[in-house]
Amino acid sequence: MLKNVGSNWIVTVVTVVAVYLLTPYTIHKLGDDGYGTWNLINSITGYLGLLVLGVPMASVRYFAQHVARGDTTKLNQAIGSCTALYLILGAVALVMGVGLYAFFTFTYHIPAALHGDAGWAFFLMVLFVSSGFISLLPSGVLAAHDVFVPRNVVRLWGVVLRLVLTLGLLALRASLLLLAVVQLVCQAFDFLLCWLLVRRRYPATRFRLADFDWTAARGIFAFSIYVLILNAGARLSFETDSMVIGGFMNVGSIPYFTVANSFIIYLMEFLIAIAAVVMPMATRLQTQGKKAELQEIFLKWSKIALSMTLAAGLFLIVLGPRFIAWWVDPTFERPAGQVLQILMVSYLIFLP
């Protein structure tokens, strides 16, 4: 289990390094208004992700149960049911994206020089979120089988690809549209390699609509509603701020919050890396009736999560503002640093 969690942490560290390189580079290339508009687009289109309900987490739970029982038929039925749900929800997201574009256009003051670029970027990000539903399936199957290390190798290559494409394309042209293209290319890359991994390791596993089963779909959907409530809370916590700042102030003020909030998000990624491994394992142990092992795992990793949160949180409260000044720009030290300190105090309670 430590190997799986460790591989997740390695991906998180490499991602943080990539963000460390890309954030100041992107801000300087796009400017405060451009970078603020990009974050606003991500915040608004990110709400389409709520349409996926809690299907990803529910699917891993059901996949893991069938893997623990060795029931390939039930596993394929669950995969087929999730495929149908993802396709339906993805289509709904595309339609709703049109309405969100109207909201984006009429609610926020986007600088005239960015209008055309922002419009195309918005539509590509709607496509990115919508197609992202179905692209989650291979990862869910791999997680159910505890295949985290090969999966994370794919994720590492994805981070490298995103880094290279972003640096290269923004050097050619500072464009929001090109940033959106990078997201789609990396998504397709990740889906293709994960799908090939599943086909190679588990040839009996199928991704077919013909395996759709109403009973399996109802079970997945019912559990996903519970997860939706958790996801909605997280979305309100992490994605609404850019929309509020852009609405009441201006898009040029968004980067100060985004830079500070990025520390919280990537600290959360370390904790999510634990949960991503613990959840399918907990499902298997519960299915097999091994409650003592389940309690031991929960207690052990809860302590680790608490220790990590306290250590990182205290560092960011004390030295976070100076680090921001050194990392991005001295002008970010006071506004972004104060936001970071306020956020970190509250999340010291929330994160564990």
C-alpha positions in Angstrom: 0.0 0.0 0.0 2.9 2.4 0.8 4.2 1.9 -2.7 0.9 2.9 -4.2 0.5 6.0 -1.9 4.1 6.8 -2.6 3.6 6.7 -6.3 0.7 9.1 -5.9 2.8 11.4 -3.9 5.5 11.4 -6.5 2.9 12.5 -9.1 1.8 15.3 -6.8 5.3 16.5 -6.2 6.1 16.5 -9.9 2.8 18.3 -10.6 3.7 20.9 -8.0 7.1 21.4 -9.6 5.4 21.9 -13.0 3.0 24.4 -11.5 5.9 26.1 -9.8 7.5 26.6 -13.3 4.3 27.4 -15.2 2.5 29.8 -12.9 4.8 32.8 -13.1 5.6 32.0 -16.7 1.9 32.0 -17.6 1.1 35.1 -15.6 4.0 37.0 -17.3 2.9 35.8 -20.8 -0.8 36.4 -20.5 -0.7 39.4 -18.0 -2.9 39.7 -15.0 -6.1 40.2 -17.1 -5.4 37.2 -19.3 -4.4 34.9 -16.5 -7.4 36.1 -14.4 -9.8 35.4 -17.4 -8.3 31.9 -17.8 -9.0 31.2 -14.1 -12.5 32.6 -14.4 -13.2 30.3 -17.4 -11.9 27.3 -15.4 -14.0 28.2 -12.4 -17.3 28.6 -14.5 -16.8 25.5 -16.7 -15.6 23.5 -13.6 -19.2 23.6 -12.4 -20.2 21.4 -15.3 -18.1 18.7 -13.5 -20.9 18.5 -10.9 -23.1 16.9 -13.6 -20.9 13.8 -13.3 -22.5 13.5 -9.8 -20.5 11.1 -7.8 -20.3 8.5 -10.5 -16.4 8.3 -10.5 -16.1 7.5 -6.8 -19.2 5.2 -6.9 -17.8 3.4 -9.9 -14.5 2.6 -8.2 -16.4 1.3 -5.2 -18.5 -1.1 -7.3 -15.6 -2.1 -9.5 -13.5 -2.9 -6.4 -16.3 -5.1 -5.0 -16.6 -7.1 -8.2 -12.8 -7.4 -8.5 -12.7 -8.7 -4.9 -15.3 -11.4 -5.7 -13.6 -12.2 -9.0 -16.9 -11.6 -10.9 -15.9 -10.4 -14.3 -19.4 -10.4 -15.6 -20.7 -8.1 -12.9 -17.6 -5.9 -13.4 -18.3 -5.5 -17.2 -22.0 -4.7 -16.4 -20.8 -2.0 -14.0 -18.4 -0.6 -16.6 -21.1 -0.7 -19.3 -23.5 1.1 -17.0 -21.0 3.8 -16.2 -20.2 4.2 -19.9 -23.9 5.0 -20.6 -24.2 7.3 -17.6 -21.0 9.2 -18.6 -22.1 9.6 -22.2 -25.6 11.0 -21.2 -24.1 13.3 -18.6 -21.4 14.5 -21.1 -24.1 15.4 -23.6 -26.0 17.3 -21.0 -22.8 19.2 -20.0 -22.3 20.3 -23.6 -25.8 21.7 -23.8 -25.5 23.5 -20.5 -22.2 24.9 -21.6 -24.0 27.1 -24.0 -26.0 28.7 -21.2 -22.9 29.1 -19.1 -21.2 31.0 -22.0 -24.1 33.5 -22.0 -23.6 33.9 -18.3 -19.8 34.4 -18.8 -20.3 36.9 -21.5 -23.0 39.1 -19.9 -21.9 38.9 -16.3 -18.2 39.6 -16.4 -16.3 42.5 -17.9 -13.6 40.9 -20.1 -11.1 43.2 -21.7 -12.0 43.8 -25.4 -8.6 42.5 -26.5 -9.5 39.1 -25.0 -13.1 38.7 -26.2 -12.5 36.4 -29.2 -9.7 34.4 -27.5 -11.7 33.9 -24.3 -14.8 32.8 -26.3 -13.0 30.0 -28.1 -11.2 29.0 -24.9 -14.5 28.8 -23.1 -16.0 26.4 -25.6 -13.0 24.2 -25.7 -13.0 24.0 -21.9 -16.7 23.0 -22.0 -15.7 20.2 -24.4 -12.8 19.3 -22.1 -15.1 18.9 -19.1 -17.8 17.0 -21.0 -15.4 14.5 -22.6 -13.6 14.2 -19.3 -16.5 12.2 -17.9 -15.9 9.1 -20.1 -12.1 9.5 -19.9 -12.4 8.6 -16.2 -13.4 5.0 -16.9 -10.0 3.4 -17.5 -8.6 5.0 -14.4 -11.5 3.7 -12.3 -10.8 0.1 -13.5 -7.1 0.4 -12.7 -7.8 1.8 -9.3 -10.2 -1.1 -8.6 -7.4 -3.5 -9.4 -4.8 -1.5 -7.2 -2.8 -0.8 -10.4 -1.5 2.6 -9.1 2.1 2.5 -10.1 1.7 2.0 -13.9 -1.3 4.4 -13.8 0.9 7.0 -12.1 3.7 6.5 -14.7 1.1 7.6 -17.3 0.1 10.6 -15.2 3.8 11.6 -14.9 4.2 11.6 -18.7 1.0 13.6 -18.8 2.5 16.2 -16.5 5.6 16.4 -18.6 3.6 16.7 -21.8 1.5 19.5 -20.3 4.7 21.3 -19.2 6.4 21.1 -22.6 3.3 22.0 -24.6 2.4 25.0 -22.4 6.0 26.4 -22.4 6.3 25.9 -26.2 2.9 27.1 -27.3 2.9 30.2 -25.1 6.4 31.1 -26.3 4.9 31.1 -29.9 1.7 32.9 -28.9 0.3 34.0 -25.6 -3.3 32.7 -26.1 -6.1 31.4 -23.9 -7.2 29.2 -26.8 -3.8 27.4 -26.9 -4.0 26.8 -23.1 -7.4 25.1 -23.7 -5.9 23.0 -26.6 -3.2 21.8 -24.2 -5.9 20.5 -21.7 -7.6 18.5 -24.5 -4.4 17.0 -25.9 -3.3 15.9 -22.4 -6.7 14.4 -21.6 -6.7 12.4 -24.8 -3.1 11.2 -24.1 -4.1 10.1 -20.6 -7.2 8.3 -21.7 -5.5 6.4 -24.5 -2.6 5.1 -22.5 -4.8 4.1 -19.5 -7.2 2.3 -21.9 -4.2 0.4 -23.4 -3.1 -0.5 -19.9 -6.5 -2.0 -19.1 -6.6 -3.9 -22.4 -3.2 -5.3 -21.9 -3.5 -6.4 -18.2 -7.2 -7.4 -18.2 -8.3 -8.6 -21.7 -11.6 -9.9 -20.3 -12.6 -6.4 -19.2 -14.8 -4.7 -21.8 -16.0 -1.1 -22.4 -19.3 -1.7 -24.2 -22.7 -0.1 -24.0 -24.1 -3.6 -24.6 -23.2 -4.5 -21.0 -25.5 -1.8 -19.6 -27.5 -3.2 -16.7 -30.3 -1.2 -15.0 -29.7 -2.8 -11.6 -26.0 -1.9 -11.6 -26.8 1.6 -13.0 -29.4 2.3 -10.2 -26.9 1.2 -7.5 -24.1 3.4 -8.9 -26.5 6.3 -9.3 -27.8 6.0 -5.8 -24.4 6.1 -4.2 -23.2 8.9 -6.5 -25.9 11.2 -5.1 -24.3 11.1 -1.7 -20.9 11.8 -3.2 -22.4 14.7 -5.2 -23.2 16.5 -2.0 -19.5 16.3 -1.0 -18.3 17.4 -4.4 -20.7 20.3 -4.5 -19.3 21.6 -1.2 -15.7 21.3 -2.5 -16.7 23.1 -5.7 -18.2 26.0 -3.7 -15.1 26.1 -1.5 -12.5 26.2 -4.3 -14.0 27.4 -7.5 -16.6 30.1 -6.6 -14.0 32.7 -5.3 -12.7 33.5 -8.8 -16.3 34.1 -10.0 -17.1 36.4 -7.1 -13.8 38.3 -7.4 -14.3 38.7 -11.2 -17.9 39.9 -10.7 -17.3 42.4 -7.9 -13.8 43.6 -8.7 -12.1 42.8 -12.0 -10.4 39.8 -13.7 -7.0 41.3 -13.0 -7.5 40.7 -9.3 -8.2 37.0 -9.6 -4.5 35.9 -9.9 -3.7 37.1 -6.3 -6.3 34.7 -4.9 -5.5 31.9 -7.4 -1.8 31.9 -6.5 -2.6 31.7 -2.8 -5.3 29.1 -3.2 -3.0 26.9 -5.3 -1.0 26.0 -2.2 -4.2 24.7 -0.5 -5.2 22.7 -3.5 -1.9 20.9 -3.9 -1.7 20.3 -0.2 -5.1 18.6 -0.6 -3.7 16.6 -3.4 -1.3 14.9 -1.0 -4.2 13.9 1.2 -6.3 12.8 -1.8 -3.4 10.6 -2.9 -3.9 8.7 0.4 -7.7 8.5 -0.1 -7.3 7.3 -3.7 -5.5 4.1 -2.5 -7.4 3.6 0.8 -10.9 3.7 -0.7 -10.8 0.7 -3.0 -8.7 -1.2 -0.4 -11.3 -0.4 2.3 -14.1 -1.6 -0.1 -12.3 -4.9 -0.6 -11.6 -5.4 3.1 -15.3 -4.6 4.0 -16.5 -7.0 1.3 -14.2 -9.7 2.7 -15.3 -9.0 6.3 -11.8 -7.9 7.5 -12.9 -5.2 9.9 -9.8 -5.2 12.1 -7.5 -4.6 9.2 -9.8 -1.8 8.0 -9.7 0.0 11.3 -5.9 -0.3 11.5 -5.5 1.2 8.0 -7.9 4.0 8.7 -6.1 5.0 12.0 -2.6 4.8 10.5 -3.3 7.0 7.5 -5.4 9.4 9.4 -2.4 10.1 11.6 -0.2 10.6 8.6 -2.7 13.0 7.0 -2.9 15.1 10.2 0.9 15.3 10.6 1.4 16.4 7.0 -1.3 19.1 7.3 0.1 20.6 10.5 3.7 20.7 9.2 2.9 22.2 5.8 0.2 24.5 7.3 2.5 26.1 9.8 5.3 26.6 7.2 2.9 28.4 4.8 1.4 30.6 7.5 4.9 31.8 8.6 6.9 31.8 5.4 4.3 31.5 2.7 4.1 35.3 1.7 7.9 35.5 1.3 7.9 32.4 -0.8 5.2 33.9 -3.1 7.3 37.0 -3.6 10.3 35.0 -4.6 8.3 32.6 -6.7 6.0 34.9 -8.7 6.7 38.5 -8.2 7.3 40.9 -5.2 4.0 42.7 -5.9 2.2 39.4 -5.0 3.7 39.1 -1.5 1.3 41.3 0.4 -2.1 40.6 -1.3 -1.6 36.9 -2.1 0.4 36.3 1.1 -2.4 37.6 3.3 -5.0 35.5 1.4 -2.8 32.4 1.9 -2.5 33.0 5.7 -6.3 33.4 6.0 -7.0 30.3 3.9 -4.4 28.2 5.7 -5.7 28.9 9.2 -9.2 27.7 8.1 -8.0 24.7 6.3 -5.9 23.5 9.2 -9.2 22.4 10.6 -10.7 21.2 7.3 -7.9 19.3 5.6 -7.3 16.4 8.1 
